[in-house]
Structure formats: C-alpha cells, structure tokens
C-alpha cells in the first residue's frame, strides 16, 4: 500500500514539474521554447494562407507555443488580438497590420511590458524590428520584368496596351503600383501605353474589372499588378475570353506574390502568366526566413540602428519554377 501511495505521489510530482516547465518555457522565452502571437490581415488571401501554413509547421517542429489569427482587415479586431497576446504571456508578437497607425499604441504597450514586437510589411515605430519590402522597389522590379516581355513582343509602331491592376487605398499597394509605372517607363522602348488602371486585390474583383477593360479596350494585352489576386483574376478573364491554349503569345500577365495557383499557371501551357516577382522564393522559403527573423529578435539582437530589415525579391520564370514548386 505504501509503495502504491508513493508511486501516486511521484506521478503527481512529475506531472506538476512538467506543467511548470511548459508554462515557464512559453512565458519566459527560454532557449528552447518561446510563445509567439501572430496576427495578420486576412487568411482568405491565398498567399498568406500558404505562408502561414508553412510557418505553423516550422514552429511545430521547433516545439514553440504559437497562435496565428487574422483580423479580417479590421483594426479594432487586431488591437484586441494584440491585447490578448499580451495577457497570454507571449514573448514575441508579430503584426501584419491592417492599419499600421492604428496599432502603434497597443504595440507600444506591448513593448513597455517587455514583449518583443515584429511588424511584417510596415516600417512601424513601436516595434523591435520591421520585416519589410521596399514596395516601391518591388513595383519597379515588376515593371522591369514586364518591360522585358513588352520589348520582346512590341514596337513603337505596335505598342503594348497595358492595364495596371492596383489597390490605391492601401499605401503599400499604392507604392507598388507607382513603382510598376516607373519601372515600365525606365525600361520600355517607347513601345507601350497605359490604357487603364483598375482595382484588383482579390481575384474575383480583378477578373470583373479586367473584363470591363477588355470590353472597352479590345486590344488590351498586357496586365501588370500588385498582388496574387491581380494575376489570378486577369488570367481567368483571358481564359474566359480566348480559351486555354488560344491566348496569343503577346498577351502577358506579370505581378507579384507567390501562390500555388500562380505557379501552376506560370508552368502550364496555354495561359497568360509570364513571370512573377516573388519574395525569398516558395512559401517554405518565406516561412523559413520569417522564423530566422523571430530567432534574431528573440536572441536579443539590437535593431536600434536600423529597425527595418529589407526582404529579398526576384523574378520567378519558367527557368526556375520547378525549384520554387518544391517548397510550396
């Protein structure tokens, strides 16, 4: 009886010790375990859904405690999510801000509590570090990549009829659209004209707006844009107009973001996607780079001299697509 009682007591002590260790690891940000709260704009975006899926898998492998939520582009919701992360004892909060100005205050509060804060996409003030794209440069690279296609297929006597698909109500995307136009101007050989500028953050909106452009401008043939939705929607519009395999080779779509659907269209025969300007590479490449940022921040690296860490960008074409597909 005494032996049985002793075994029970030892079991209880072991469970208590395990629970204490888990709590300490997730709250203190020890060497082997951290607690991370992640809030992003919207998981209905295919790019974000893909990257967050890979990121979650990597954090599972590391044994970290994490939560990934989206705010559905509502700043009030995002503020509440950040407050909940503070209460739950996160070591690090990552914010993909719906409105960077709106969350500055709550991020400052998190910093004052000793919680590290990382912003993805915006050069915020109240953060440990910002992991950002130079969106003007990204746009310029999209424009340059589109110019290579235009210079191959068009002349000053036969100009490309270009549609720019943007979303000017968001500063990040406005910067990209402005950069696209500058990239076209700097790299084209007087062989294009912009015939329309339309919104197209999500694919259905982009498809509807591109179909309207094609109705008003039957010769519209090159479509450049700021995101995955712009590419997917305009490609669907062209497939509906011509049918797969019947799209003329001088029709082209060049945008950014890296989703499985975009890559499949780039690799497929008979579609209009010509190139993607991506970040890091595949979803897995981006997730790995994000985890590296987490580790740098949690290790105590000092970002005070330059809080903004610029992400890498580069074109994805048929020449390197197989390598990218492996990491999706």
SVG drawing of the C-alpha trace seen along z (x, -y; Angstrom):
<svg xmlns="http://www.w3.org/2000/svg" viewBox="-17 -56 40 58">
<polyline fill="none" stroke="black" stroke-width="0.4" points="0.0,0.0 2.8,-2.4 4.6,-1.6 1.4,-2.3 0.9,-5.6 4.5,-6.6 4.1,-5.9 1.0,-8.1 2.8,-10.9 5.8,-10.6 3.4,-10.7 1.7,-13.8 5.1,-15.5 6.3,-14.6 3.1,-16.0 3.4,-19.2 7.0,-19.6 6.2,-19.1 3.4,-21.7 5.6,-24.1 8.3,-23.6 5.8,-24.2 4.5,-27.4 8.0,-28.7 9.1,-27.9 6.2,-29.6 6.3,-32.7 9.9,-33.3 11.2,-32.9 13.8,-30.4 16.4,-29.0 14.4,-26.0 10.8,-27.3 9.0,-30.6 5.5,-31.8 4.5,-33.7 1.3,-35.5 0.8,-36.2 -2.0,-38.5 -2.3,-39.1 -4.7,-41.0 -6.7,-38.1 -6.3,-34.4 -8.7,-34.4 -5.7,-35.7 -4.1,-32.7 -0.6,-34.0 -1.0,-34.5 -2.8,-31.1 0.1,-29.3 2.9,-31.0 1.2,-30.7 0.6,-27.0 4.3,-26.5 5.2,-28.8 3.0,-26.9 4.7,-23.6 8.1,-25.1 7.1,-26.3 5.6,-22.9 9.0,-21.4 10.7,-23.8 8.2,-23.0 7.2,-26.6 3.8,-27.7 2.1,-29.9 -1.2,-31.3 -2.0,-32.5 -5.1,-34.6 -6.4,-37.1 -8.2,-40.3 -10.2,-40.3 -8.8,-43.7 -10.4,-45.2 -8.1,-47.3 -10.3,-47.1 -10.2,-43.4 -6.4,-43.4 -5.9,-45.6 -7.9,-43.2 -5.9,-40.3 -2.6,-42.0 -4.1,-42.7 -4.9,-39.1 -1.4,-38.1 -0.1,-40.4 -2.4,-38.9 -1.4,-35.3 2.3,-36.0 3.7,-36.0 7.5,-36.6 7.0,-37.9 4.1,-39.4 4.2,-39.6 1.8,-42.0 0.8,-42.2 -1.0,-45.5 -4.4,-46.2 -3.6,-49.8 -0.1,-50.4 -1.0,-53.8 -4.0,-52.3 -1.9,-49.6 1.1,-51.7 -0.3,-52.4 -1.1,-48.9 2.3,-47.7 4.0,-50.4 2.2,-49.0 3.4,-45.5 7.0,-46.8 6.7,-48.6 5.7,-45.2 8.9,-43.7 7.3,-41.9 9.2,-41.9 7.2,-43.1 7.8,-42.5 5.9,-44.1 5.6,-42.3 5.3,-44.8 5.1,-48.3 8.0,-50.4 6.4,-51.0 7.8,-52.9 6.8,-50.9 8.5,-47.6 11.7,-45.7 12.1,-45.2 10.2,-45.5 10.5,-42.9 9.5,-44.8 9.6,-45.0 10.7,-48.2 7.4,-48.3 8.5,-51.0 11.5,-48.9 9.2,-45.8 6.9,-47.7 9.9,-48.8 11.0,-45.2 7.6,-44.2 7.7,-47.0 11.2,-46.0 10.1,-42.3 7.0,-43.4 9.2,-45.6 11.3,-42.6 8.2,-40.9 6.9,-44.1 10.3,-44.7 10.2,-41.2 6.8,-41.5 6.0,-45.2 7.5,-48.1 6.9,-51.9 4.6,-51.3 2.7,-48.5 2.5,-49.5 1.5,-47.2 -1.8,-48.1 -1.1,-47.9 -3.6,-47.7 -2.2,-48.4 -4.1,-46.5 -3.7,-48.1 -5.3,-49.0 -4.5,-52.6 -6.4,-52.8 -3.6,-50.8 -0.3,-52.7 1.8,-49.5 0.0,-48.6 -0.1,-52.2 3.7,-52.3 3.9,-49.1 1.6,-50.4 3.6,-53.7 6.8,-51.6 5.4,-49.5 4.7,-52.6 8.2,-53.9 9.7,-50.5 7.9,-50.4 8.9,-54.0 12.6,-53.3 12.8,-50.0 10.4,-50.1 11.4,-51.3 8.6,-53.7 6.5,-50.7 3.7,-50.7 0.8,-52.9 -1.2,-52.5 -4.8,-52.3 -6.4,-51.6 -5.8,-51.5 -8.2,-49.4 -8.6,-47.8 -8.0,-44.1 -6.9,-43.0 -8.9,-39.7 -9.2,-37.6 -13.0,-38.0 -12.7,-41.8 -9.7,-41.7 -11.4,-39.4 -14.5,-41.6 -12.5,-44.8 -10.2,-43.3 -13.3,-42.0 -14.6,-45.6 -11.3,-46.9 -11.2,-44.3 -14.8,-45.3 -13.8,-49.0 -10.4,-48.3 -10.5,-45.2 -6.7,-45.4 -5.7,-45.3 -3.0,-42.7 -0.6,-43.3 -1.7,-43.2 0.6,-44.2 -0.4,-44.2 0.4,-44.5 -0.7,-41.1 -1.7,-37.5 -5.4,-38.4 -4.5,-40.7 -2.7,-37.8 -5.3,-35.1 -8.3,-37.3 -6.8,-38.7 -5.7,-35.2 -9.2,-33.9 -10.6,-36.8 -8.3,-35.9 -9.0,-32.2 -12.8,-33.0 -12.2,-35.3 -9.9,-33.0 -9.9,-29.5 -6.9,-27.6 -4.3,-27.3 -5.7,-30.0 -4.3,-33.1 -1.9,-34.9 1.7,-34.8 1.9,-38.6 -0.7,-38.6 1.1,-38.7 0.4,-39.0 3.2,-39.9 2.5,-40.6 3.9,-39.7 3.1,-37.3 3.7,-33.6 0.8,-31.2 0.3,-27.7 -2.3,-28.8 0.0,-31.4 2.9,-29.0 0.6,-26.4 -0.5,-29.0 3.1,-30.0 4.1,-26.4 1.0,-25.5 0.9,-25.7 -1.8,-27.9 -2.2,-30.5 -1.1,-34.2 1.0,-34.3 4.6,-35.1 6.5,-35.9 6.1,-36.5 8.3,-38.8 8.5,-36.9 10.0,-37.3 12.5,-34.8 11.1,-32.0 8.5,-29.5 6.0,-29.5 8.5,-27.4 11.4,-29.8 9.4,-32.7 8.4,-30.9 12.0,-29.9 13.1,-33.5 10.4,-34.6 11.4,-32.1 15.0,-33.4 13.7,-36.9 11.9,-35.5 15.1,-33.9 17.2,-37.1 14.7,-39.2 14.3,-36.7 18.0,-36.3 18.2,-39.9 19.8,-41.3 19.9,-45.1 18.0,-46.6 18.1,-50.2 20.5,-51.4 18.1,-50.1 14.8,-48.7 13.8,-48.0 15.1,-44.7 14.5,-44.6 13.4,-41.3 14.8,-39.9 12.9,-39.9 13.5,-38.3 11.7,-37.1 10.2,-33.6 10.0,-32.4 9.8,-29.0 13.6,-28.8 13.4,-28.5 9.8,-27.5 10.5,-23.8 12.8,-24.8 10.1,-27.1 7.3,-24.5 9.2,-22.0 8.8,-24.4 5.1,-25.1"/>
</svg>
